[in-house]
Amino acid sequence: MDPDVSLMAHCLPTGGLTQEQVQVEISAEYNRQVLLSHEQKIAAIWQQRKQEKPWLFNGAKFRIHSAQLEGRGLLLLRLGLTCYKDYLGTNWAPEARLLQERGVADFGDSQAYLAEPLGVGAMLHTADDCFVFLRRSERVAEAAAQVDIPGGHAEPKAAVKGIPEDSIQVQHLSGELVVQEIFSSILGEIRDEVNVPLENLSRPLLLGIARNHRSAGRPSAEFYVRCKLTSEEVRQRYLIGGVEAHESTSISFVKREEVLKLEEDAESWRELCPSAKGAVKLYTLVRPSRAS
């Protein structure tokens, strides 16, 4: 078992869940618990990170509390709000393990004091049966120079209009709009990172949610997305560059049959960052015999 990653939830091997099969309950009850003795450390970590990488910016994120597979093939996500600063100051803090132990002691929940922002990632499948992987740049805040899949975060500011980002509260959000943003955000990340136009992408299917244990179990929703372009056409689009081209330095393609055996290739597996490992694991569980 790879210690870098675990699965928080995964769909049945029926191909994945559509947007209509996912529901969100959003509430302030699902926000991070505040540990007053750690708040100054969060601020100090943020200042240090900003000095090291001045281009970092804070922003609102969705915080996952729990995920529950229900009858009729539905997935219920319980979400609150958090921010990127709190993520770096809790999930990535040197004291993250101590925060987890304190969470268990105080709430019976190891993640209670952690920001837990919900990431998104895509197993992007080309017309010639390859999957897309990106080498992350040195400019990114985590997993620099490692191999990843296209991805990022769903953004609360995209689910509400006319409200300053630092003023967004859970009462401004509806579950339906949050689900819509989670599913549309992964398409936006593919467009911005790989430079593939949206009209060349299928509707996303949710494979499940994986946890990254290098960042104290940070969760990411992993999707399957089919692309109408071949790998060479995708490569040419990538070389032109999208609006987030600075986040990666190169693109590579792996045939589907090789992806299904990727965990057996120790050298290639070590190259992957945990979010990519989680996505590959989920794909092999949920779509093992599906070529499209």
MARFINU-127056 format. One line per field, with one value per residue (C-alpha): y, x, z negated; residue number from 1; residue in three letters. Coordinates in pm, 1 decimal. Example, Ala and Ser with C-alpha at 12.3 -4.5 7.8 and 13.67 -1.06 7.14 Angstrom:
v -450.0_-106.0
u 1230.0_1367.0
w -780.0_-714.0
resi 1_2
resn ALA_SER
END
This chain:
v 0.0_337.5_561.4_874.7_818.0_660.8_662.9_860.8_750.2_571.3_499.8_154.6_13.6_148.6_429.8_718.7_964.9_1240.1_1587.3_1489.5_1204.0_1428.6_1639.2_1896.6_1999.2_2319.3_2453.1_2647.8_2334.8_2181.9_2460.4_2399.9_2399.9_2687.9_2609.4_2949.0_2846.8_2768.6_3074.6_3286.3_3001.6_2998.6_3368.3_3319.0_3026.9_3233.0_3524.8_3291.2_3126.3_3466.9_3574.7_3258.2_3275.6_3628.4_3524.3_3311.2_3454.1_3362.5_3264.1_3097.8_2719.4_2453.7_2247.3_1883.4_1739.9_1404.2_1210.9_950.4_712.2_668.9_456.6_506.9_573.6_915.7_1078.1_1333.1_1578.3_1777.5_2097.5_2414.1_2698.2_2748.7_2933.1_2868.1_3041.7_2809.1_2511.2_2592.6_2670.6_2346.8_2060.5_2165.7_2288.6_2116.3_2055.7_1886.6_1549.6_1717.3_1896.7_1561.8_1406.2_1702.9_1669.8_1307.2_1397.7_1693.3_1585.3_1223.6_1357.4_1374.9_1639.6_1873.1_2141.1_2112.0_2328.3_2030.2_2227.1_2012.6_1983.8_1856.9_1648.1_1481.1_1155.1_1314.0_1045.7_1133.7_1012.5_775.6_605.3_793.4_975.3_1318.1_1387.0_1713.2_1784.9_2050.9_2360.2_2489.7_2788.3_2591.6_2577.4_2196.9_1887.5_2097.8_1913.5_1603.2_1442.6_1524.9_1527.3_1846.3_1988.9_2259.5_2372.5_2447.3_2815.8_2950.5_3288.9_3120.2_2990.4_3336.1_3664.4_4017.2_3922.6_3997.8_3673.5_3746.8_3811.3_3486.0_3292.7_2957.2_3129.1_3284.1_2938.0_2673.3_2305.3_2296.7_2583.1_2427.4_2093.8_2282.7_2463.6_2143.7_1975.8_2280.6_2369.4_2059.8_2146.2_2497.0_2357.4_2137.7_2436.0_2664.4_2414.1_2207.9_2464.0_2224.5_2413.5_2320.3_2204.0_1918.4_1784.3_1548.8_1601.9_1496.5_1177.0_1168.5_862.9_935.0_1128.1_1053.8_1175.2_1307.1_1201.6_1416.7_1705.6_1542.5_1378.2_1671.2_1551.7_1576.7_1488.1_1291.6_1289.1_1107.5_1335.9_1223.3_1446.5_1455.8_1537.5_1290.6_1301.1_1481.7_1739.6_1788.3_1826.3_2098.6_2283.7_2255.3_2396.1_2702.5_2758.6_2823.9_3088.6_2861.1_2734.4_2849.7_2571.0_2294.8_2248.9_1949.8_1714.3_1336.1_1066.6_714.1_447.6_323.6_-33.0_105.9_328.4_22.0_-129.8_193.8_112.0_-200.0_16.9_133.9_396.1_559.7_540.4_727.6_1010.9_1075.4_1319.5_1184.1_1348.8_1170.6_840.9_876.7_947.8_647.4_421.3_545.5_503.5_141.8_70.1_249.4_210.0_-96.5_-247.8_65.7_203.8_502.9
u 0.0_143.0_167.2_132.4_-231.3_-556.2_-911.8_-1174.3_-1455.1_-1476.4_-1763.3_-1875.4_-1703.8_-1981.3_-1780.2_-1819.3_-2084.4_-2243.0_-2306.5_-2669.3_-2559.5_-2366.0_-2524.9_-2368.1_-2471.7_-2287.2_-2279.3_-2057.5_-2071.5_-1827.4_-1568.2_-1229.7_-1227.3_-1015.6_-732.3_-642.5_-288.4_-212.8_-361.6_-45.4_154.4_-79.2_-11.2_365.3_375.4_182.3_424.2_719.9_565.0_488.1_849.2_970.5_713.0_566.7_321.1_116.8_-224.1_-487.6_-832.9_-1150.3_-1178.0_-1435.5_-1352.2_-1457.2_-1589.3_-1715.1_-1830.9_-2105.2_-2218.4_-2594.4_-2855.9_-2954.1_-2589.6_-2571.0_-2273.9_-2333.2_-2050.5_-2061.6_-1867.1_-1771.3_-1536.0_-1165.0_-879.4_-538.3_-354.2_-513.9_-428.2_-56.2_-72.7_-245.4_-219.6_136.2_241.5_533.5_281.2_25.8_60.4_10.3_-299.1_-435.5_-372.1_-540.6_-836.3_-883.2_-862.1_-1101.3_-1350.8_-1277.8_-1173.5_-808.5_-890.2_-1097.0_-825.2_-704.7_-816.2_-886.1_-950.9_-1112.2_-888.4_-991.5_-795.1_-860.0_-766.8_-772.4_-817.3_-719.8_-878.1_-584.3_-619.8_-356.7_-372.6_-221.3_41.6_221.9_559.1_495.5_714.2_933.4_698.5_411.8_362.1_359.1_486.1_731.4_900.1_683.0_451.1_83.2_-247.5_-431.6_-607.6_-651.0_-939.9_-1307.7_-1354.9_-1633.9_-1606.3_-1719.3_-2035.6_-2146.0_-2152.3_-2102.9_-1955.1_-1588.7_-1394.7_-1290.9_-1654.9_-1804.4_-1998.6_-2174.0_-2514.4_-2422.9_-2388.9_-2636.7_-2557.6_-2665.2_-2433.5_-2143.8_-2186.2_-2196.5_-1871.9_-1693.9_-1772.3_-1707.8_-1384.6_-1201.1_-1283.7_-1152.2_-830.0_-775.2_-836.9_-602.9_-320.4_-322.9_-480.6_-750.4_-1070.4_-1379.9_-1564.8_-1312.4_-1389.7_-1664.5_-1877.3_-1670.8_-1743.9_-1646.3_-1436.1_-1404.3_-1202.7_-840.2_-635.4_-279.1_-91.7_210.7_-18.7_-188.4_-463.7_-565.7_-859.8_-902.4_-1200.2_-1070.7_-1256.8_-1252.6_-1270.7_-1262.4_-1086.8_-1171.7_-809.1_-525.0_-217.7_-19.3_-294.6_-302.1_77.7_61.4_-207.7_1.6_311.4_112.6_45.9_-261.4_-321.1_-168.3_122.4_363.7_240.8_409.6_722.4_639.3_362.9_370.7_127.8_75.3_-122.3_-432.6_-305.1_11.1_-189.2_-373.3_-36.0_136.7_152.8_354.6_624.3_814.6_1023.4_728.6_511.6_772.7_763.9_394.5_277.8_7.8_-285.6_-189.3_-143.1_-490.8_-644.4_-474.2_-588.0_-946.1_-943.8_-825.8_-1102.0_-1391.2_-1315.7_-1085.8_-1245.8_-1368.5_-1170.3_-1402.8
w 0.0_102.7_-207.5_8.0_96.5_-17.7_114.6_-76.3_156.4_488.2_721.3_822.4_1135.5_1358.1_1515.5_1271.0_1155.7_1359.6_1222.0_1161.0_932.6_692.2_419.7_187.4_-161.0_-246.3_-600.2_-840.0_-1058.0_-811.3_-834.5_-996.7_-1375.3_-1503.9_-1746.3_-1890.2_-1984.6_-1618.5_-1445.9_-1475.0_-1323.7_-1023.0_-967.4_-1008.2_-762.4_-507.5_-537.5_-493.0_-186.4_-35.6_-81.7_91.3_373.8_397.6_670.9_425.8_340.2_86.3_203.9_80.2_126.1_52.7_-256.0_-252.2_-576.1_-452.2_-147.3_-159.5_113.2_88.5_255.9_618.8_708.9_544.3_368.5_93.2_21.7_-301.3_-246.5_-430.4_-336.4_-390.5_-217.2_-65.2_-349.3_-604.5_-385.5_-383.8_-755.1_-860.9_-610.2_-519.3_-864.4_-1041.9_-1320.8_-1094.2_-1269.1_-1608.3_-1475.0_-1362.4_-1703.5_-1871.4_-1633.5_-1734.3_-2103.4_-2080.9_-1814.2_-1721.9_-1379.2_-1274.1_-1011.1_-1231.8_-1265.4_-903.9_-610.9_-381.8_-58.1_209.2_513.6_857.0_1106.4_1441.8_1608.3_1954.0_2223.2_2580.0_2903.8_2964.0_2622.8_2421.6_2088.3_2030.2_1762.9_1685.9_1524.9_1261.3_1262.1_978.5_937.6_786.5_410.3_382.0_567.1_768.7_1059.6_1011.2_1264.9_1220.2_1403.5_1503.2_1200.5_941.5_723.0_751.4_664.4_439.9_615.6_937.8_766.9_647.7_831.6_704.2_365.2_283.6_242.5_-115.8_-208.1_-76.7_-341.7_-318.5_-315.8_20.1_177.0_285.9_313.1_677.0_776.9_584.6_766.7_1095.5_1008.7_900.3_1233.3_1451.3_1269.3_1391.0_1751.2_1689.5_1544.6_1851.4_2079.2_1883.5_1819.8_2138.8_2374.7_2498.6_2595.9_2397.5_2708.2_2739.3_2390.2_2272.6_1965.2_1661.4_1472.3_1104.7_1020.3_647.9_391.0_302.1_5.0_33.3_-278.9_-202.1_-288.8_-589.5_-386.6_-166.2_53.6_430.3_648.4_946.0_1277.3_1608.2_1914.3_2276.5_2532.7_2904.1_2994.8_3047.1_2824.2_3094.5_3136.4_2758.5_2756.1_3019.4_2824.6_2507.2_2680.5_2787.1_2416.5_2206.0_1941.2_1673.3_1886.1_1615.1_1384.0_1584.3_1795.6_2017.5_2125.2_2166.2_2274.8_2142.8_2325.5_2146.1_2104.5_1943.4_1708.6_1579.8_1482.3_1379.7_1009.0_1094.9_1259.0_949.4_1128.8_1307.9_995.5_788.0_1042.0_976.7_712.2_476.6_655.9_978.5_793.3_643.7_982.9_1143.6_858.2_893.6_1270.5_1244.7_989.5_1157.8_1532.3_1558.0_1868.2_2042.2_2334.4_2374.8
resi 1_2_3_4_5_6_7_8_9_10_11_12_13_14_15_16_17_18_19_20_21_22_23_24_25_26_27_28_29_30_31_32_33_34_35_36_37_38_39_40_41_42_43_44_45_46_47_48_49_50_51_52_53_54_55_56_57_58_59_60_61_62_63_64_65_66_67_68_69_70_71_72_73_74_75_76_77_78_79_80_81_82_83_84_85_86_87_88_89_90_91_92_93_94_95_96_97_98_99_100_101_102_103_104_105_106_107_108_109_110_111_112_113_114_115_116_117_118_119_120_121_122_123_124_125_126_127_128_129_130_131_132_133_134_135_136_137_138_139_140_141_142_143_144_145_146_147_148_149_150_151_152_153_154_155_156_157_158_159_160_161_162_163_164_165_166_167_168_169_170_171_172_173_174_175_176_177_178_179_180_181_182_183_184_185_186_187_188_189_190_191_192_193_194_195_196_197_198_199_200_201_202_203_204_205_206_207_208_209_210_211_212_213_214_215_216_217_218_219_220_221_222_223_224_225_226_227_228_229_230_231_232_233_234_235_236_237_238_239_240_241_242_243_244_245_246_247_248_249_250_251_252_253_254_255_256_257_258_259_260_261_262_263_264_265_266_267_268_269_270_271_272_273_274_275_276_277_278_279_280_281_282_283_284_285_286_287_288_289_290_291_292
resn MET_ASP_PRO_ASP_VAL_SER_LEU_MET_ALA_HIS_CYS_LEU_PRO_THR_GLY_GLY_LEU_THR_GLN_GLU_GLN_VAL_GLN_VAL_GLU_ILE_SER_ALA_GLU_TYR_ASN_ARG_GLN_VAL_LEU_LEU_SER_HIS_GLU_GLN_LYS_ILE_ALA_ALA_ILE_TRP_GLN_GLN_ARG_LYS_GLN_GLU_LYS_PRO_TRP_LEU_PHE_ASN_GLY_ALA_LYS_PHE_ARG_ILE_HIS_SER_ALA_GLN_LEU_GLU_GLY_ARG_GLY_LEU_LEU_LEU_LEU_ARG_LEU_GLY_LEU_THR_CYS_TYR_LYS_ASP_TYR_LEU_GLY_THR_ASN_TRP_ALA_PRO_GLU_ALA_ARG_LEU_LEU_GLN_GLU_ARG_GLY_VAL_ALA_ASP_PHE_GLY_ASP_SER_GLN_ALA_TYR_LEU_ALA_GLU_PRO_LEU_GLY_VAL_GLY_ALA_MET_LEU_HIS_THR_ALA_ASP_ASP_CYS_PHE_VAL_PHE_LEU_ARG_ARG_SER_GLU_ARG_VAL_ALA_GLU_ALA_ALA_ALA_GLN_VAL_ASP_ILE_PRO_GLY_GLY_HIS_ALA_GLU_PRO_LYS_ALA_ALA_VAL_LYS_GLY_ILE_PRO_GLU_ASP_SER_ILE_GLN_VAL_GLN_HIS_LEU_SER_GLY_GLU_LEU_VAL_VAL_GLN_GLU_ILE_PHE_SER_SER_ILE_LEU_GLY_GLU_ILE_ARG_ASP_GLU_VAL_ASN_VAL_PRO_LEU_GLU_ASN_LEU_SER_ARG_PRO_LEU_LEU_LEU_GLY_ILE_ALA_ARG_ASN_HIS_ARG_SER_ALA_GLY_ARG_PRO_SER_ALA_GLU_PHE_TYR_VAL_ARG_CYS_LYS_LEU_THR_SER_GLU_GLU_VAL_ARG_GLN_ARG_TYR_LEU_ILE_GLY_GLY_VAL_GLU_ALA_HIS_GLU_SER_THR_SER_ILE_SER_PHE_VAL_LYS_ARG_GLU_GLU_VAL_LEU_LYS_LEU_GLU_GLU_ASP_ALA_GLU_SER_TRP_ARG_GLU_LEU_CYS_PRO_SER_ALA_LYS_GLY_ALA_VAL_LYS_LEU_TYR_THR_LEU_VAL_ARG_PRO_SER_ARG_ALA_SER
END
